[in-house]
Amino acid sequence: MITRRHFLQAAACAAATLAAPRAFALGNPSYPSHSVKWVVPYAPGGATDLLSRLLCQRLSDRLGQTFVVENKPGAGSNIGTQAVITSAPDGYTLLLTSTANAINASFDTALPYDFAKGIAPVAGVARIPLVLVVNNDLPVKTVADFIAYTKANPGKVSIASSGIGTSLHLSGELFKSMAGVQFTHVPYRGSAPGLTDVMSGQIQGMFDNVTSSFELVRAGKLRALGITTRERSEILPDVPPIADTLPGYETSSFYGVGAPRDTPGEIVELLNREIDAALSDSGIKARIAELGAVPLHGNASEFGGMLAAETDRWRKVVELSGIRKD
């Protein structure tokens, strides 16, 4: 005989069964149950912090737990990266991945970790073009002019960067190789002091992220000759790609999100879905565009493929330049 109690128990079991696929589709139903650390392997300030805080606020609002930005700078992003790789694979420690991770895989042969094996790709965030800028007094208006001037004035052209082995430095090394020119590389501790010396004329030029240089170009304090991506930048639409002069030339900076290897797939899927949705939010899209960046959409597998391709791309540039970390 089926009693009312039996009927209610059966109904509850049926409801749980029907709800189970939906709960799984939404990710681990208990995640997150407390705050999540979002490690930025750079000092506070700049595009890395802005992008991270935008996304952390969105994730906090959507998932009901605080996503906290934690800056762990040092050793070309290696300190923060290693801290995440050696963390528990539970989704509560995330890494803002970047071009530095792709470069260091071949540039720094003494790395205490294997980035490709230690990090689970979660989601792309943004790609940022670089721009070749020069001092206003340099008698060049185009990339072709710059190549001709450099060849005609051996030993007289210096190019700044934010440090040895950075995307800014290696973008210049790739340019040297493809254009058949020579110039002196002058590394600085960051982009800002390099740009200052380019404006003053102590240094003739620099490959820099558009994020930190476009306002100087707009204000007439620097002259932009070429963008390093195949497409023009929306914030510097009149600046042509360097590839128009040097076919095949292409570099950029990128940011994404990673987690320790073996982080549960349902957590990775949940984070990917939420981050990807955030990149389509009108407010976040506008802020990303203001940085001169382009959102990187796609699932975790697609981001993993992009990481592998970028690592291979920069490995070839490192090998071409012959530069290794001491």
C-alpha positions in Angstrom: 0.0 0.0 0.0 1.4 3.4 -1.0 1.1 5.8 1.8 1.3 9.6 1.5 4.8 9.5 3.1 5.9 7.0 0.4 4.5 9.2 -2.3 6.4 12.3 -1.0 9.6 10.3 -0.7 9.3 9.1 -4.3 8.5 12.6 -5.5 11.5 14.0 -3.7 13.8 11.4 -5.3 12.4 12.1 -8.7 12.9 15.8 -8.3 16.5 15.3 -7.2 17.1 13.1 -10.2 15.8 15.7 -12.5 17.7 18.5 -10.8 21.0 16.6 -10.8 22.0 17.2 -14.5 21.2 20.9 -14.1 23.3 21.1 -10.9 26.2 19.5 -12.7 25.8 21.8 -15.7 26.2 24.7 -13.4 29.4 23.3 -12.1 30.3 22.0 -8.7 27.2 22.9 -6.7 29.4 23.6 -3.6 31.8 25.8 -5.5 32.7 28.4 -4.4 32.0 28.0 -0.7 34.5 30.6 0.4 36.7 33.4 -1.1 38.9 32.7 -4.2 42.4 34.1 -4.7 43.1 35.6 -8.1 46.9 35.9 -8.3 48.4 38.6 -10.4 52.1 38.0 -10.8 52.9 41.7 -11.2 52.9 44.8 -9.0 49.6 46.7 -8.5 48.6 49.1 -11.2 48.2 49.0 -15.0 46.2 46.8 -17.3 46.8 43.6 -15.3 45.1 45.0 -12.2 42.3 46.7 -14.1 41.4 43.6 -16.0 41.6 41.4 -12.9 39.5 43.6 -10.7 36.8 44.0 -13.4 36.5 40.3 -13.7 36.8 39.6 -10.0 34.0 41.9 -9.2 31.8 40.3 -11.9 32.6 36.8 -10.6 32.0 37.9 -7.0 28.5 39.2 -8.0 27.6 36.1 -10.0 28.9 33.3 -7.8 28.2 34.7 -4.3 31.8 34.6 -2.9 34.6 37.1 -3.0 37.2 36.8 -5.7 40.3 38.7 -4.3 43.1 40.0 -6.4 46.5 39.1 -4.8 49.6 40.7 -6.3 52.7 38.5 -6.2 55.3 40.2 -8.4 58.9 39.2 -9.0 61.2 37.2 -11.3 59.4 38.1 -14.5 56.0 36.7 -13.2 57.6 33.4 -12.0 57.0 33.9 -8.3 53.3 34.3 -8.7 53.1 31.6 -11.3 54.9 29.0 -9.1 52.7 29.9 -6.1 49.6 29.0 -8.1 51.1 25.8 -9.7 52.0 24.5 -6.2 48.5 25.4 -4.7 45.8 22.9 -4.1 43.8 22.1 -7.3 40.5 23.0 -5.9 39.6 26.2 -7.8 40.4 28.5 -4.9 43.7 29.8 -6.3 43.7 31.2 -9.9 46.4 32.8 -12.0 46.3 35.7 -14.4 48.4 34.1 -17.2 50.2 36.3 -19.7 52.7 36.5 -22.5 55.4 36.2 -19.9 54.4 32.6 -19.2 54.7 31.8 -22.9 58.1 33.5 -23.2 59.6 32.1 -20.0 59.0 28.5 -21.1 61.9 28.9 -23.5 63.7 32.0 -22.3 64.2 30.9 -18.7 65.8 27.4 -18.9 66.1 27.3 -15.1 62.4 27.5 -14.3 61.5 25.4 -11.3 58.2 24.3 -12.9 56.8 23.3 -16.2 54.1 25.8 -17.1 52.4 23.6 -19.7 52.1 20.7 -17.3 51.4 22.7 -14.1 48.6 24.9 -15.2 45.1 24.0 -16.4 43.9 26.6 -19.0 40.6 28.2 -17.8 39.8 31.1 -20.1 41.2 33.8 -22.3 40.8 37.4 -21.2 42.3 39.9 -23.7 44.9 40.5 -26.4 46.8 43.8 -26.6 48.7 45.0 -29.6 52.1 46.6 -29.3 53.1 49.8 -31.2 56.4 51.0 -32.5 56.8 54.6 -31.3 59.7 57.0 -31.9 60.8 60.4 -30.8 59.2 63.2 -32.7 62.5 64.6 -33.9 63.5 61.4 -35.6 63.2 62.1 -39.3 60.9 59.1 -40.1 57.2 58.9 -40.7 56.7 55.2 -41.6 58.1 51.8 -40.8 59.9 51.8 -44.1 61.4 55.2 -43.2 62.6 53.8 -39.9 64.2 50.8 -41.5 66.0 53.0 -44.0 67.1 55.4 -41.3 68.5 52.6 -39.1 70.4 51.1 -42.0 71.9 54.5 -42.9 72.8 55.3 -39.3 74.5 52.3 -37.9 75.1 52.5 -34.1 72.9 55.6 -33.7 69.5 54.0 -33.0 68.6 52.7 -29.5 65.3 50.9 -28.7 64.0 50.8 -25.1 62.0 47.9 -23.5 60.5 47.1 -20.2 63.2 44.5 -19.6 65.2 41.7 -21.1 63.1 38.8 -22.3 59.8 40.7 -22.2 57.4 40.8 -25.2 58.5 44.4 -25.8 62.1 43.4 -26.0 61.5 40.3 -28.2 59.2 42.2 -30.5 62.2 44.4 -31.3 64.5 41.4 -31.7 62.0 39.9 -34.2 61.8 43.2 -36.1 65.6 43.4 -36.2 65.8 40.0 -37.8 63.0 40.4 -40.3 64.1 43.9 -41.3 67.8 43.2 -41.5 68.7 46.1 -39.2 70.7 46.6 -36.1 69.9 48.9 -33.1 71.0 49.0 -29.5 68.6 47.5 -26.9 68.3 49.4 -23.7 66.2 47.6 -21.0 64.4 49.5 -18.3 62.6 48.5 -15.1 59.1 48.9 -16.7 57.6 50.7 -19.6 57.2 54.2 -18.2 60.8 55.2 -17.8 61.6 53.9 -21.3 58.8 56.0 -22.8 60.1 59.0 -20.9 63.5 58.7 -22.4 62.0 58.2 -25.9 60.1 61.4 -25.5 63.2 63.3 -24.3 65.2 62.0 -27.2 67.8 60.0 -25.2 66.3 56.9 -26.8 65.1 56.9 -30.4 62.2 54.4 -30.2 60.3 51.6 -28.4 58.0 48.7 -28.9 55.3 49.2 -26.3 51.8 48.0 -25.4 49.2 50.4 -26.8 47.7 50.5 -23.3 50.5 52.6 -21.9 51.5 54.6 -25.0 48.3 55.5 -27.0 47.6 58.6 -25.0 51.1 59.9 -25.6 50.6 59.3 -29.3 47.3 61.1 -29.3 48.8 64.0 -27.4 51.6 64.3 -30.0 54.3 63.5 -27.6 55.4 60.4 -29.5 55.0 59.3 -33.2 53.5 55.9 -33.9 54.9 54.1 -36.9 53.3 50.6 -36.8 51.1 48.2 -34.9 52.4 44.7 -34.2 49.2 42.8 -35.0 47.7 42.1 -38.4 44.7 44.2 -37.6 44.7 47.9 -36.8 44.0 49.0 -33.3 40.7 50.7 -32.6 42.3 53.3 -30.4 45.1 54.0 -33.0 43.1 53.4 -36.2 45.4 55.5 -38.4 48.5 53.4 -37.5 49.1 50.6 -40.1 50.3 47.1 -39.2 54.0 46.6 -39.4 53.2 43.5 -41.4 52.2 45.8 -44.3 55.9 46.6 -44.6 57.3 43.3 -43.2 55.0 40.5 -44.3 54.5 37.9 -41.6 55.6 40.1 -38.7 53.2 39.7 -35.8 53.4 39.9 -32.0 51.1 41.0 -29.1 50.6 40.7 -25.4 47.8 38.5 -24.0 46.1 37.7 -20.7 44.1 34.8 -19.6 43.2 32.7 -16.5 44.7 29.4 -15.3 44.3 27.1 -12.4 46.5 24.4 -10.9 46.6 21.2 -12.9 44.0 18.7 -11.9 41.5 21.3 -10.9 38.1 19.6 -11.4 36.7 20.0 -14.9 33.3 21.2 -13.7 34.9 24.1 -11.8 37.0 25.0 -14.9 33.9 24.9 -17.0 31.9 27.1 -14.6 34.7 29.7 -14.4 35.2 29.6 -18.2 31.5 30.2 -18.8 31.3 33.1 -16.3 34.5 34.8 -17.5 33.4 34.4 -21.2 30.0 35.9 -20.3 31.7 38.8 -18.5 33.7 39.6 -21.6 30.4 40.2 -23.4 29.1 42.5 -20.7 28.7 46.0 -22.2 30.5 47.8 -19.3 33.4 45.4 -19.2 33.7 45.4 -23.0 33.9 49.2 -23.0 36.7 49.2 -20.3 38.7 46.6 -22.3 38.3 48.7 -25.4 39.6 51.8 -23.6 42.8 49.8 -22.9 43.2 49.1 -26.6 42.6 45.4 -25.9 40.5 42.8 -27.7 38.5 40.3 -25.7 39.5 36.6 -26.0 36.4 34.4 -26.1 36.3 30.6 -26.2 36.1 27.5 -24.1 39.0 26.2 -21.9 40.2 23.9 -24.6 40.5 26.7 -27.1 42.4 28.8 -24.7 44.7 25.9 -24.0 45.4 25.7 -27.8 46.1 29.4 -27.9 48.6 29.1 -25.0 50.4 26.3 -26.8 50.5 28.3 -30.0 51.8 31.4 -28.2 54.5 29.4 -26.4 55.6 28.0 -29.7 55.6 31.4 -31.4 57.7 33.0 -28.7 60.1 30.0 -28.6 60.9 30.6 -32.2 61.6 34.3 -31.4 63.8 33.4 -28.5 65.7 31.0 -30.6 66.0 33.5 -33.4 67.4 36.2 -31.0 69.8 33.8 -29.3 68.8 35.4 -25.9 68.5 33.3 -22.7 68.1 34.4 -19.1 71.5 34.4 -17.3 
